[in-house]
Amino acid sequence: QVQLVESGGGLVQAGGSLRLSCSASGSFSSMDALGWYRQAPGKARESVATLTGVVLVNYLDSVKGRFTSSSDNAMNMMYITVNNLKPEDPAVYYCSGKRTDLGTVYWGQGTQVTVSS
């Protein structure tokens, strides 16, 4: 069983930045895809960034150019740097890992990002 733990959330002013981290108890290299999601109150969870392979990352259109995600499979860590935070960005941010062969998606418990105006 893989456990994911996010950290790095907090309260920042609009225009500010945060670096969120995700650590895994298991191996990220065994995952087919890694991802960051967010869920704001009253809204559905949405994909923010999907990492497949070593360097391929797909971003939600509204965060392109502001968010950058990467993974360090040797350390079983995943990161997302969120820059120029906007009023639409506050949410609980989750990391996830997918094992297609097991039909399983692993989720962390989430980390809260709050933006003040």
C-alpha positions, 0 to 999 in steps of 0.5 A: 500500500502506497501512502502519499503525504502533501506539505507546503500549503499555507496562506499567501498574498495574491501574486505570491508563491508556494512550493508544495511537496508530495512524499510517497512511502512506496516507489513513484517509479512504479506509477504510470502517472503522477498528478496534482489536483485541487478542490475548492469548496463547492466545486469538483476536484480538478486536475492541475498537472499530470506527469507521465514519464520523466519530463512530460507534464500537462497543465490545466490551462488556467495555471499554464505559465504559473505552475511548474511540477516535477518529480524525483523518483529516486527520492519518491518526491513530487513537487509543484511550485505555484507562482503568481497565485490568483483568487481562483487558486485557493483550494485543497491541493492533492497529489496522486499516483496511478497504477494501471496494472492494479486499477488503483489511484493513490491519494494524499490527504491534501494541503490547503492553499489560501490566497489573501487579497 
